[in-house]
Amino acid sequence: MQKKEVLLTTGQFAKLCKVEKHVLFYYDEIDLFKPEVVKANGYRYYAYYQFYTFIVVNFLKDLGMPLKAIKHYLDNRSADLLLDTLADREKIIDQQILELKLSKMFISHSREIIKIAEANPADQVFIVEEPEEELLMSQMFSDNDNRSFIQKYNSFSELHSIYMMNYVGMIFHKDSEDVNDDKSTAFLYTKYFGLSANPVKTFMKQAGPYLTINHHGSYETLSKAHKTLVAYANEHKLEIDNYIYEKLLVNEILVNSEDEFVIQLSVLILDGLV
């Protein structure tokens, strides 16, 4: 005598698989995972053996695979397809891990720069001993109109998976007056955290004493801080490097308007300290 197959109601099968019933309803609607039997009254029934297929669905879903891709795999199951599928997911997961690590480092970096903004006087020149720092830098550019700058900024940020503007600064010549003079060359830069999905070229920011000013105000008034910094160096007979580092310490995340920004300018002192 043939043994009769025992079927489970949607509720029973959902409990067995530890999911809500609506998940099974949805999977049925999109033809991903269908019941063994649908009675004339519309009631769905599942076989015990389907539990193992559901485990496969959950396994692939937990890997982050889209439901459409899971359906394709279930319809075309093979060892080769599984290996290809797992390899593709591994690449995506590696990228996600990299982005999460970067995000964690950016959080720590945010804390650091907020403390720097709070600890130092506003619009006054001071000297701070800076450690050596590894940076990522853009190509040199000189066309600094707003549209061109934003395009360069976006390209640089996307290349290095930078999501918040605190992390991108600019390096510009100390004698720059405007974008049309021959000293207006500049670079975008960001701190390198030692993580990148692509090969990168880095630049070492030299350790040493840096003449520094924390400008409280918008970029429109930053030239005042620039002139104050250079004038201080001249007045105190300090030989400074040709390039000034600009770093945004406080932006819209903390304040309501650009007038409340804190933008740091710093330049390496080469000689003159006693």
KEKE-3310 file (N, C-alpha, C; in steps of 0.2 Angstrom, whole numbers, plus 5000, padded with zeros to 4 digits):
npx = (5004:5003:5011:5003:5006:5010:5003:5006:4998:4998:5001:5007:5018:5025:5028:5036:5047:5050:5046:5035:5018:5014:5026:5027:5016:5019:5031:5025:5017:5026:5032:5043:5044:5033:5018:5015:5003:4987:4972:4955:4948:4957:4966:4983:4995:5009:5023:5033:5046:5049:5054:5068:5071:5067:5076:5087:5083:5083:5096:5103:5096:5100:5113:5112:5107:5097:5079:5075:5087:5089:5078:5081:5092:5086:5079:5088:5097:5114:5131:5141:5134:5131:5143:5148:5138:5140:5153:5151:5143:5152:5161:5153:5150:5163:5165:5155:5159:5171:5166:5159:5170:5177:5167:5166:5179:5178:5168:5176:5185:5178:5174:5187:5190:5180:5183:5195:5190:5183:5193:5202:5206:5196:5198:5211:5229:5239:5252:5254:5260:5261:5258:5266:5256:5247:5240:5227:5227:5221:5222:5232:5224:5217:5206:5195:5181:5164:5156:5165:5173:5164:5161:5174:5176:5165:5169:5181:5177:5169:5178:5185:5176:5170:5159:5155:5157:5166:5178:5185:5197:5206:5221:5231:5241:5251:5252:5241:5229:5217:5207:5213:5226:5244:5247:5237:5235:5229:5224:5214:5211:5212:5212:5220:5215:5220:5213:5206:5197:5203:5219:5229:5238:5247:5251:5263:5260:5270:5278:5278:5280:5265:5259:5244:5226:5210:5196:5181:5167:5161:5166:5167:5172:5184:5197:5201:5206:5216:5225:5228:5235:5246:5252:5255:5265:5275:5277:5282:5294:5294:5298:5288:5280:5276:5263:5246:5236:5219:5205:5189:5181:5169:5153:5137:5131:5132:5129:5118:5120:5132:5139:5143:5152:5167:5183:5198:5215:5231:5249:5265:5279:5295:5306:5313:5308:5311)
npy = (4994:5011:5024:5038:5055:5067:5083:5100:5114:5132:5139:5130:5126:5138:5140:5129:5133:5145:5158:5172:5170:5178:5179:5167:5168:5179:5174:5164:5171:5178:5168:5161:5152:5139:5132:5114:5110:5117:5119:5119:5128:5138:5136:5134:5121:5113:5102:5091:5089:5101:5109:5109:5115:5127:5131:5133:5144:5153:5153:5159:5171:5176:5179:5190:5190:5195:5192:5189:5184:5173:5165:5163:5155:5143:5138:5134:5125:5120:5114:5122:5134:5137:5139:5150:5159:5161:5166:5178:5184:5185:5194:5206:5206:5208:5221:5227:5225:5232:5245:5247:5246:5257:5267:5266:5270:5283:5288:5288:5297:5309:5312:5315:5327:5336:5337:5344:5356:5361:5363:5373:5390:5402:5410:5414:5413:5399:5387:5370:5354:5342:5325:5313:5310:5300:5303:5303:5310:5321:5324:5338:5354:5369:5376:5383:5386:5385:5375:5366:5363:5356:5345:5339:5336:5327:5317:5313:5309:5298:5289:5286:5281:5291:5298:5309:5327:5332:5325:5328:5339:5353:5357:5371:5384:5395:5408:5411:5421:5422:5412:5414:5418:5413:5405:5398:5384:5369:5355:5341:5332:5318:5310:5294:5279:5266:5257:5251:5248:5248:5250:5262:5278:5286:5300:5307:5317:5329:5327:5338:5356:5365:5380:5387:5391:5392:5395:5403:5404:5406:5399:5410:5420:5415:5419:5429:5423:5416:5426:5431:5421:5420:5433:5432:5423:5430:5442:5436:5431:5418:5404:5397:5382:5380:5376:5376:5368:5365:5361:5356:5357:5359:5357:5357:5347:5349:5363:5377:5385:5391:5401:5398:5388:5379:5381:5374:5380:5376:5376:5370:5374:5378:5384:5396:5395:5397)
npz = (5000:4995:5004:5010:5005:5017:5019:5023:5030:5025:5037:5045:5038:5037:5051:5053:5045:5051:5047:5042:5037:5026:5019:5012:5004:4996:4990:4982:4974:4966:4959:4964:4975:4976:4982:4985:4983:4977:4982:4976:4983:4985:4995:5001:5001:5008:5005:5015:5010:5003:5012:5012:5000:5003:5013:5004:4997:5008:5012:5001:5000:5012:5009:5003:4990:4976:4975:4962:4956:4964:4960:4947:4949:4956:4945:4937:4942:4946:4949:4943:4941:4954:4959:4952:4955:4969:4969:4963:4972:4983:4979:4979:4993:4998:4994:5001:5014:5014:5012:5024:5034:5030:5033:5047:5050:5045:5054:5066:5062:5061:5074:5078:5071:5075:5088:5087:5081:5092:5101:5098:5096:5088:5072:5075:5074:5077:5082:5078:5082:5070:5065:5053:5039:5029:5013:5000:4984:4972:4954:4949:4947:4940:4935:4944:4944:4950:4945:4938:4949:4957:4949:4949:4962:4965:4957:4962:4975:4973:4967:4978:4987:4996:5007:5014:5015:5024:5023:5012:5007:5002:4994:4991:4983:4992:4988:4980:4973:4965:4954:4941:4941:4940:4950:4955:4956:4962:4973:4977:4992:5003:5019:5019:5023:5022:5016:5001:4986:4974:4966:4973:4972:4984:4995:5006:5019:5027:5043:5057:5063:5061:5055:5059:5057:5062:5053:5056:5048:5031:5015:5007:5014:5017:5012:5020:5031:5025:5021:5033:5039:5031:5032:5046:5046:5038:5046:5058:5053:5048:5038:5027:5019:5002:4999:5006:5017:5017:5027:5030:5045:5052:5046:5037:5044:5058:5059:5055:5044:5031:5036:5049:5048:5051:5046:5043:5040:5036:5036:5033:5043:5038:5042:5055:5067:5085)
capx = (5000:5007:5010:5000:5010:5007:5004:5006:4995:5003:5003:5011:5024:5028:5030:5042:5052:5051:5044:5028:5014:5014:5032:5026:5011:5023:5035:5020:5014:5031:5034:5049:5043:5026:5016:5015:4996:4983:4965:4950:4946:4963:4971:4989:4998:5016:5026:5039:5052:5050:5058:5075:5072:5066:5083:5091:5081:5085:5103:5105:5094:5105:5120:5111:5105:5090:5075:5075:5093:5087:5073:5085:5096:5082:5076:5094:5102:5120:5137:5144:5130:5131:5150:5148:5134:5144:5159:5148:5141:5158:5164:5149:5151:5169:5164:5151:5164:5176:5163:5158:5176:5178:5162:5168:5185:5175:5165:5181:5188:5173:5175:5193:5190:5175:5187:5200:5187:5181:5199:5207:5203:5193:5201:5218:5234:5243:5256:5252:5264:5257:5262:5266:5250:5246:5235:5225:5227:5218:5227:5232:5219:5217:5200:5191:5174:5160:5153:5170:5175:5160:5163:5180:5175:5161:5173:5186:5174:5166:5183:5188:5171:5170:5152:5153:5161:5171:5184:5189:5200:5210:5228:5232:5247:5250:5252:5235:5224:5211:5208:5216:5233:5248:5248:5230:5235:5226:5223:5209:5215:5208:5216:5220:5214:5223:5208:5204:5195:5207:5226:5230:5244:5247:5256:5264:5260:5276:5277:5282:5276:5261:5255:5237:5221:5203:5192:5174:5164:5160:5171:5167:5177:5190:5203:5203:5210:5222:5229:5230:5240:5253:5254:5258:5272:5279:5278:5287:5300:5294:5298:5283:5280:5272:5256:5242:5231:5212:5201:5183:5180:5162:5149:5130:5129:5132:5127:5113:5122:5139:5142:5145:5157:5174:5187:5205:5220:5238:5255:5271:5284:5301:5312:5312:5306:5317)
capy = (5000:5017:5029:5045:5061:5072:5090:5105:5121:5137:5141:5125:5126:5144:5139:5125:5137:5151:5164:5174:5167:5182:5178:5162:5170:5183:5170:5160:5176:5180:5161:5160:5146:5138:5126:5108:5109:5122:5117:5123:5134:5142:5135:5131:5115:5112:5095:5091:5089:5107:5113:5109:5120:5134:5132:5135:5151:5157:5153:5163:5177:5179:5181:5196:5189:5197:5187:5187:5180:5166:5161:5160:5149:5138:5136:5132:5123:5116:5115:5127:5140:5139:5142:5157:5164:5162:5170:5185:5187:5186:5201:5211:5206:5211:5228:5230:5225:5238:5251:5247:5248:5265:5271:5266:5275:5290:5290:5290:5303:5314:5313:5319:5334:5340:5339:5349:5362:5364:5364:5378:5397:5404:5415:5416:5409:5395:5382:5364:5349:5337:5319:5311:5307:5297:5306:5302:5316:5321:5327:5345:5357:5376:5379:5382:5389:5381:5369:5362:5361:5351:5339:5336:5334:5321:5311:5311:5306:5292:5285:5283:5279:5296:5300:5315:5332:5333:5321:5330:5345:5356:5360:5377:5388:5401:5415:5411:5426:5420:5406:5416:5419:5407:5402:5395:5377:5366:5348:5339:5327:5315:5305:5287:5274:5260:5253:5253:5242:5249:5252:5270:5282:5290:5306:5308:5324:5329:5328:5344:5361:5368:5386:5385:5395:5389:5401:5402:5407:5402:5399:5416:5424:5411:5422:5433:5418:5414:5432:5432:5416:5422:5439:5430:5420:5436:5446:5433:5429:5411:5402:5391:5378:5384:5374:5377:5363:5367:5355:5358:5354:5359:5359:5357:5342:5352:5370:5378:5389:5391:5407:5395:5383:5380:5378:5375:5381:5375:5376:5368:5379:5375:5387:5402:5394:5397)
capz = (5000:4995:5009:5008:5007:5022:5017:5028:5028:5025:5043:5048:5034:5039:5057:5052:5041:5055:5043:5043:5031:5021:5015:5008:5000:4992:4986:4978:4969:4961:4956:4967:4979:4976:4986:4982:4981:4979:4982:4973:4987:4986:5001:4999:5005:5006:5006:5020:5006:5001:5017:5010:4995:5007:5016:4999:4996:5014:5012:4995:5002:5018:5006:5000:4983:4975:4974:4955:4955:4967:4955:4941:4951:4957:4939:4933:4947:4944:4953:4940:4942:4961:4960:4949:4959:4975:4967:4962:4979:4987:4977:4982:5000:5000:4993:5007:5020:5013:5013:5031:5037:5029:5037:5054:5051:5044:5061:5071:5060:5062:5081:5079:5068:5079:5094:5084:5080:5098:5106:5096:5096:5082:5069:5078:5072:5082:5079:5081:5079:5066:5063:5046:5037:5022:5009:4993:4981:4965:4949:4950:4943:4940:4934:4950:4944:4954:4941:4937:4955:4960:4945:4951:4969:4965:4954:4967:4981:4970:4966:4984:4992:5001:5007:5018:5013:5029:5022:5006:5008:4996:4995:4986:4983:4997:4984:4976:4974:4962:4949:4935:4942:4938:4956:4957:4955:4968:4973:4982:4996:5009:5023:5017:5029:5021:5013:4994:4982:4968:4967:4973:4974:4990:4996:5013:5022:5031:5050:5059:5065:5056:5056:5058:5059:5061:5051:5058:5042:5025:5010:5004:5018:5019:5009:5025:5035:5021:5021:5040:5040:5027:5036:5052:5044:5036:5052:5063:5049:5047:5031:5026:5013:4996:4999:5012:5018:5019:5029:5033:5052:5054:5041:5039:5049:5065:5060:5050:5038:5030:5040:5055:5046:5054:5040:5045:5035:5040:5032:5036:5045:5036:5046:5058:5074:5089)
cpx = (5004:5006:5008:5005:5006:5009:5003:5002:5000:5005:5008:5018:5028:5031:5036:5048:5054:5051:5037:5024:5014:5020:5031:5021:5015:5027:5031:5018:5020:5035:5041:5049:5036:5024:5015:5008:4992:4976:4960:4947:4951:4967:4977:4992:5005:5018:5032:5046:5054:5054:5065:5076:5071:5073:5087:5090:5083:5092:5106:5102:5098:5112:5118:5109:5098:5086:5074:5081:5092:5083:5077:5089:5092:5080:5082:5099:5108:5126:5140:5141:5131:5138:5151:5144:5137:5150:5157:5146:5147:5161:5160:5149:5157:5169:5160:5155:5169:5172:5161:5164:5177:5173:5164:5174:5183:5172:5170:5184:5184:5174:5181:5193:5185:5179:5192:5196:5185:5187:5203:5203:5201:5197:5208:5223:5238:5247:5255:5257:5260:5261:5262:5259:5249:5240:5233:5224:5224:5224:5226:5227:5220:5211:5195:5184:5170:5158:5159:5173:5171:5160:5169:5179:5171:5165:5178:5183:5171:5172:5186:5182:5170:5162:5150:5159:5167:5178:5188:5191:5203:5217:5229:5238:5246:5250:5246:5231:5217:5212:5212:5223:5237:5250:5242:5230:5233:5225:5217:5213:5210:5213:5215:5220:5217:5219:5206:5202:5200:5214:5226:5237:5243:5252:5257:5265:5266:5274:5280:5277:5272:5258:5248:5232:5214:5198:5184:5170:5163:5166:5172:5171:5183:5197:5205:5208:5217:5227:5232:5236:5247:5256:5258:5265:5277:5282:5283:5293:5300:5294:5293:5283:5275:5265:5252:5237:5224:5208:5195:5181:5173:5158:5141:5127:5128:5129:5122:5115:5130:5143:5145:5150:5163:5179:5195:5210:5227:5243:5261:5276:5291:5307:5309:5309:5312:5315)
cpy = (5006:5022:5036:5050:5065:5079:5094:5111:5126:5139:5136:5125:5132:5143:5134:5129:5143:5157:5166:5171:5171:5182:5172:5164:5174:5179:5166:5165:5178:5173:5159:5153:5145:5132:5120:5107:5115:5120:5121:5129:5139:5141:5131:5126:5114:5104:5096:5092:5096:5112:5114:5114:5127:5136:5135:5143:5155:5158:5159:5170:5180:5181:5188:5196:5191:5191:5184:5183:5173:5162:5159:5154:5143:5134:5133:5129:5118:5118:5121:5134:5142:5142:5149:5162:5166:5167:5178:5188:5189:5193:5207:5212:5209:5218:5231:5230:5231:5244:5252:5249:5255:5269:5271:5270:5282:5293:5292:5296:5309:5316:5317:5326:5338:5342:5345:5356:5366:5366:5370:5385:5398:5410:5418:5411:5405:5390:5375:5359:5343:5331:5318:5308:5305:5300:5303:5309:5316:5324:5335:5349:5365:5380:5378:5385:5383:5374:5364:5359:5355:5344:5335:5333:5328:5315:5308:5307:5299:5287:5282:5282:5284:5298:5306:5320:5334:5330:5323:5337:5347:5358:5365:5381:5394:5407:5415:5417:5425:5415:5408:5417:5412:5403:5398:5388:5374:5358:5346:5333:5324:5311:5298:5283:5267:5255:5256:5247:5242:5251:5260:5272:5286:5295:5306:5315:5324:5330:5335:5350:5364:5375:5386:5390:5392:5395:5399:5407:5403:5403:5406:5421:5421:5415:5427:5429:5417:5420:5433:5427:5418:5428:5437:5427:5426:5440:5443:5429:5421:5409:5396:5388:5382:5382:5374:5371:5366:5361:5358:5354:5353:5361:5358:5352:5344:5359:5371:5382:5389:5396:5404:5389:5384:5377:5379:5376:5380:5374:5374:5373:5376:5378:5394:5401:5394:5393)
cpz = (5000:5001:5007:5010:5012:5020:5023:5026:5028:5032:5046:5045:5036:5046:5057:5049:5045:5051:5044:5036:5025:5016:5010:5003:4994:4987:4980:4972:4964:4958:4959:4971:4980:4980:4982:4979:4982:4977:4978:4977:4989:4991:4998:5004:5003:5008:5011:5016:5004:5006:5015:5005:4998:5010:5011:4998:5002:5014:5007:4997:5008:5015:5003:4992:4982:4973:4966:4953:4958:4963:4949:4943:4952:4950:4935:4937:4944:4948:4950:4941:4949:4962:4957:4953:4966:4974:4966:4968:4983:4985:4980:4989:5002:4999:4999:5013:5020:5015:5021:5035:5036:5033:5044:5055:5050:5051:5066:5069:5061:5069:5082:5077:5072:5085:5093:5084:5087:5102:5104:5095:5089:5079:5072:5076:5077:5078:5083:5078:5076:5065:5056:5045:5030:5019:5002:4990:4974:4960:4951:4945:4944:4939:4939:4950:4948:4951:4940:4943:4958:4956:4948:4958:4969:4962:4959:4973:4979:4970:4972:4989:4998:5001:5010:5016:5018:5027:5016:5008:5002:4998:4989:4988:4988:4994:4980:4978:4971:4957:4943:4935:4941:4945:4959:4957:4962:4967:4978:4985:5001:5013:5020:5023:5028:5018:5006:4990:4975:4970:4968:4974:4980:4991:5004:5015:5027:5038:5051:5061:5060:5058:5054:5060:5057:5060:5053:5053:5036:5020:5007:5007:5020:5017:5015:5030:5032:5022:5028:5042:5037:5030:5042:5051:5042:5042:5057:5059:5049:5040:5031:5019:5008:4996:5006:5011:5020:5021:5033:5040:5054:5048:5042:5043:5056:5065:5054:5044:5037:5034:5047:5054:5050:5049:5043:5039:5039:5034:5036:5037:5043:5040:5050:5065:5079:5096)
residu = (MET:GLN:LYS:LYS:GLU:VAL:LEU:LEU:THR:THR:GLY:GLN:PHE:ALA:LYS:LEU:CYS:LYS:VAL:GLU:LYS:HIS:VAL:LEU:PHE:TYR:TYR:ASP:GLU:ILE:ASP:LEU:PHE:LYS:PRO:GLU:VAL:VAL:LYS:ALA:ASN:GLY:TYR:ARG:TYR:TYR:ALA:TYR:TYR:GLN:PHE:TYR:THR:PHE:ILE:VAL:VAL:ASN:PHE:LEU:LYS:ASP:LEU:GLY:MET:PRO:LEU:LYS:ALA:ILE:LYS:HIS:TYR:LEU:ASP:ASN:ARG:SER:ALA:ASP:LEU:LEU:LEU:ASP:THR:LEU:ALA:ASP:ARG:GLU:LYS:ILE:ILE:ASP:GLN:GLN:ILE:LEU:GLU:LEU:LYS:LEU:SER:LYS:MET:PHE:ILE:SER:HIS:SER:ARG:GLU:ILE:ILE:LYS:ILE:ALA:GLU:ALA:ASN:PRO:ALA:ASP:GLN:VAL:PHE:ILE:VAL:GLU:GLU:PRO:GLU:GLU:GLU:LEU:LEU:MET:SER:GLN:MET:PHE:SER:ASP:ASN:ASP:ASN:ARG:SER:PHE:ILE:GLN:LYS:TYR:ASN:SER:PHE:SER:GLU:LEU:HIS:SER:ILE:TYR:MET:MET:ASN:TYR:VAL:GLY:MET:ILE:PHE:HIS:LYS:ASP:SER:GLU:ASP:VAL:ASN:ASP:ASP:LYS:SER:THR:ALA:PHE:LEU:TYR:THR:LYS:TYR:PHE:GLY:LEU:SER:ALA:ASN:PRO:VAL:LYS:THR:PHE:MET:LYS:GLN:ALA:GLY:PRO:TYR:LEU:THR:ILE:ASN:HIS:HIS:GLY:SER:TYR:GLU:THR:LEU:SER:LYS:ALA:HIS:LYS:THR:LEU:VAL:ALA:TYR:ALA:ASN:GLU:HIS:LYS:LEU:GLU:ILE:ASP:ASN:TYR:ILE:TYR:GLU:LYS:LEU:LEU:VAL:ASN:GLU:ILE:LEU:VAL:ASN:SER:GLU:ASP:GLU:PHE:VAL:ILE:GLN:LEU:SER:VAL:LEU:ILE:LEU:ASP:GLY:LEU:VAL)
# end
